[in-house]
Structure formats: structure tokens, C-alpha cells
């Protein structure tokens, strides 16, 4: 997982993930929240991907990655 600049903002529970995402920032809380589920998600197995603040809910953002 390649996170962008981190900030101290409150968690939004919304992110964008993909192979190439626009530069942005992400709250430390949102990064922590997405790290654990990404460890067991099939779409993240042996894969590098970018994550940043966005509009998708954390729970569905990982599902948007294609294997």
C-alpha cells in the first residue's frame, strides 16, 4: 500500500484506491482503518496499490480493485 501525504484530520471513512490515483492526502486514522482489512482482501494479495482520500467507503473501495 502506497499512502500519500498524511494529515491529522478526522477520519472520513472514505478513500480512493488504484494503480494510479491523483495526488492527495489521507488522514492517519483512515490509513489505519484500511490497513487491517487490506491484509486479508483477495484483491490486494501480492499487489502494490495507491491509496488516498476520496469518495468511496472504506468497505467498498478495496472491492473496486481488480485482481
Residue frames as a rotation matrix with the C-alpha (Angstrom) as fourth column:
UNK 1
0.593 0.805 0.000 0.00
0.805 -0.593 0.000 0.00
0.000 0.000 -1.000 0.00
UNK 2
-0.587 -0.763 0.272 1.41
0.771 -0.629 -0.098 3.36
0.246 0.152 0.957 -1.02
UNK 3
0.388 0.756 -0.527 -0.20
0.869 -0.491 -0.064 6.15
-0.307 -0.433 -0.847 1.00
UNK 4
0.310 -0.231 0.922 0.05
0.480 -0.799 -0.361 9.86
0.821 0.555 -0.137 0.11
UNK 5
-0.698 -0.441 0.565 0.86
-0.184 -0.652 -0.736 12.72
0.693 -0.617 0.373 2.43
UNK 6
-0.194 0.611 -0.768 -0.70
0.846 0.501 0.185 12.00
0.498 -0.613 -0.613 5.80
UNK 7
-0.446 0.121 0.887 -2.60
-0.288 -0.957 -0.015 14.56
0.847 -0.262 0.462 7.82
UNK 8
-0.984 0.036 -0.174 -4.12
0.177 0.282 -0.943 14.79
0.015 -0.959 -0.284 11.27
UNK 9
-0.500 0.866 0.027 -7.69
-0.771 -0.459 0.442 15.36
0.395 0.200 0.897 10.08
UNK 10
-0.166 0.572 0.803 -10.57
-0.658 0.543 -0.522 13.37
-0.735 -0.615 0.286 11.47
UNK 11
-0.843 -0.113 0.526 -11.36
0.200 0.842 0.500 10.10
-0.499 0.527 -0.688 9.76
UNK 12
-0.392 0.723 -0.568 -13.82
-0.882 -0.471 0.010 10.28
-0.260 0.505 0.823 6.88
UNK 13
-0.161 0.227 0.961 -14.03
-0.040 0.971 -0.236 6.52
-0.986 -0.077 -0.147 6.20
UNK 14
0.910 0.407 0.075 -13.77
0.078 0.010 -0.997 7.37
-0.406 0.913 -0.022 2.50
UNK 15
-0.091 -0.994 -0.057 -10.80
-0.167 -0.041 0.985 6.58
-0.982 0.100 -0.162 0.28
UNK 16
0.793 0.145 -0.592 -9.71
-0.607 0.107 -0.787 6.06
-0.051 0.984 0.173 -3.30
UNK 17
0.090 -0.771 0.631 -7.53
-0.210 0.604 0.769 3.10
-0.974 -0.201 -0.108 -4.25
UNK 18
0.976 0.216 0.031 -5.98
-0.031 0.275 -0.961 2.01
-0.216 0.937 0.275 -7.50
UNK 19
0.377 -0.875 0.305 -2.82
0.917 0.398 0.008 1.59
-0.129 0.277 0.952 -9.53
UNK 20
-0.750 -0.551 0.364 -2.65
0.593 -0.805 0.002 5.29
0.292 0.218 0.931 -10.31
UNK 21
0.400 0.866 -0.299 -4.61
0.916 -0.363 0.171 7.80
0.040 -0.342 -0.939 -8.26
UNK 22
0.427 -0.195 0.883 -4.36
0.171 -0.941 -0.290 11.56
0.888 0.275 -0.368 -8.19
UNK 23
-0.668 -0.714 -0.211 -2.08
0.405 -0.111 -0.907 13.07
0.624 -0.692 0.363 -5.60
UNK 24
0.372 0.793 0.483 -3.80
-0.174 -0.451 0.875 13.99
0.912 -0.409 -0.030 -2.41
UNK 25
-0.663 -0.521 0.537 -3.69
-0.631 0.004 -0.775 13.38
0.401 -0.854 -0.332 1.29
UNK 26
0.137 0.642 -0.754 -5.15
0.120 0.745 0.656 10.92
0.983 -0.181 0.025 3.72
UNK 27
0.441 0.039 0.896 -5.84
-0.825 -0.375 0.423 11.10
0.352 -0.926 -0.133 7.42
UNK 28
-0.675 -0.737 0.036 -3.75
-0.663 0.585 -0.466 8.88
0.322 -0.339 -0.884 9.62
UNK 29
-0.369 0.631 0.682 -6.98
-0.558 0.437 -0.706 7.47
-0.744 -0.641 0.191 11.07
UNK 30
0.674 0.631 -0.385 -8.26
-0.672 0.307 -0.674 6.46
-0.307 0.713 0.631 7.62
UNK 31
0.000 -0.755 -0.656 -4.93
-0.782 0.409 -0.471 4.83
0.623 0.513 -0.590 6.78
UNK 32
-0.807 -0.295 0.511 -5.03
-0.578 0.572 -0.583 2.82
-0.120 -0.766 -0.632 9.98
UNK 33
0.019 0.927 0.374 -8.61
-0.596 0.311 -0.741 1.79
-0.803 -0.209 0.558 9.30
UNK 34
0.746 0.287 -0.600 -7.86
-0.666 0.321 -0.674 0.47
-0.001 0.903 0.431 5.79
UNK 35
-0.265 -0.951 -0.162 -4.59
-0.934 0.295 -0.203 -1.29
0.240 0.097 -0.966 6.62
UNK 36
-0.562 0.023 0.827 -6.07
-0.494 0.793 -0.358 -4.24
-0.664 -0.609 -0.434 8.52
UNK 37
0.507 0.801 0.319 -8.81
-0.214 0.475 -0.853 -5.18
-0.835 0.365 0.412 6.02
UNK 38
0.603 -0.305 -0.737 -6.34
-0.793 -0.131 -0.595 -4.93
0.084 0.943 -0.321 3.14
UNK 39
-0.439 -0.822 0.362 -4.22
-0.853 0.508 0.118 -7.69
-0.281 -0.257 -0.925 4.68
UNK 40
-0.540 0.306 0.784 -6.93
0.057 0.943 -0.329 -10.30
-0.840 -0.133 -0.526 4.08
UNK 41
0.428 0.773 -0.469 -8.57
-0.426 -0.284 -0.859 -8.90
-0.797 0.567 0.208 0.95
UNK 42
0.372 -0.269 0.888 -8.07
0.603 0.797 -0.012 -11.10
-0.705 0.540 0.459 -2.16
UNK 43
0.873 0.023 0.487 -7.61
0.435 -0.489 -0.756 -8.11
0.221 0.872 -0.437 -4.49
UNK 44
0.749 -0.622 0.228 -4.58
-0.656 -0.745 0.123 -6.90
0.093 -0.242 -0.966 -2.52
UNK 45
0.741 -0.466 0.484 -2.68
0.123 0.803 0.584 -10.21
-0.660 -0.373 0.652 -2.45
UNK 46
-0.107 -0.929 0.355 0.88
0.747 0.161 0.645 -9.72
-0.656 0.334 0.677 -3.77
UNK 47
0.239 0.295 0.925 -0.05
0.857 -0.512 -0.058 -6.33
0.456 0.807 -0.375 -5.16
UNK 48
-0.727 -0.398 -0.559 1.09
0.582 -0.790 -0.194 -2.76
-0.364 -0.467 0.806 -4.74
UNK 49
0.053 0.772 0.633 -1.57
0.846 -0.372 0.383 -0.07
0.531 0.515 -0.673 -4.93
UNK 50
-0.870 -0.307 0.386 -2.04
0.138 -0.903 -0.407 3.55
0.473 -0.301 0.828 -4.05
UNK 51
0.047 0.879 -0.474 -4.49
0.974 0.066 0.219 4.89
0.224 -0.472 -0.853 -1.52
UNK 52
-0.929 -0.257 0.265 -5.62
0.199 -0.953 -0.227 8.45
0.311 -0.158 0.937 -0.91
UNK 53
-0.591 0.770 -0.238 -8.59
0.011 -0.288 -0.958 10.35
-0.806 -0.569 0.161 0.45
UNK 54
-0.970 0.244 -0.021 -11.62
-0.011 0.044 0.999 10.01
0.244 0.969 -0.040 -1.76
UNK 55
-0.391 0.913 0.113 -15.32
-0.903 -0.405 0.146 9.33
0.179 -0.045 0.983 -2.05
UNK 56
0.085 0.427 -0.900 -15.68
-0.241 0.885 0.398 5.53
0.967 0.183 0.178 -1.70
UNK 57
0.752 0.201 0.627 -16.46
-0.656 0.146 0.740 3.97
0.057 -0.969 0.241 1.63
UNK 58
-0.252 -0.923 0.290 -13.54
-0.941 0.304 0.150 2.02
-0.227 -0.235 -0.945 3.04
UNK 59
-0.098 0.272 0.957 -15.55
-0.239 0.928 -0.288 -1.19
-0.966 -0.257 -0.026 2.89
UNK 60
0.784 0.472 0.403 -16.22
0.258 0.342 -0.904 -0.92
-0.564 0.813 0.146 -0.85
UNK 61
0.597 -0.610 -0.521 -13.01
-0.766 -0.626 -0.146 0.78
-0.237 0.487 -0.841 -2.00
UNK 62
-0.425 -0.799 0.426 -10.96
-0.615 0.600 0.512 -2.40
-0.664 -0.044 -0.746 -1.70
UNK 63
0.097 0.561 0.822 -13.64
0.352 0.753 -0.556 -4.27
-0.931 0.343 -0.124 -3.65
UNK 64
0.858 0.263 -0.441 -13.04
-0.244 -0.547 -0.801 -1.84
-0.452 0.795 -0.406 -6.55
UNK 65
-0.170 -0.964 -0.203 -9.52
-0.838 0.034 0.545 -3.18
-0.519 0.263 -0.814 -7.08
UNK 66
0.798 0.375 -0.472 -9.35
-0.581 0.688 -0.435 -5.76
0.162 0.621 0.767 -9.81
UNK 67
0.590 -0.565 0.577 -7.29
-0.115 0.648 0.753 -8.85
-0.799 -0.510 0.317 -9.19
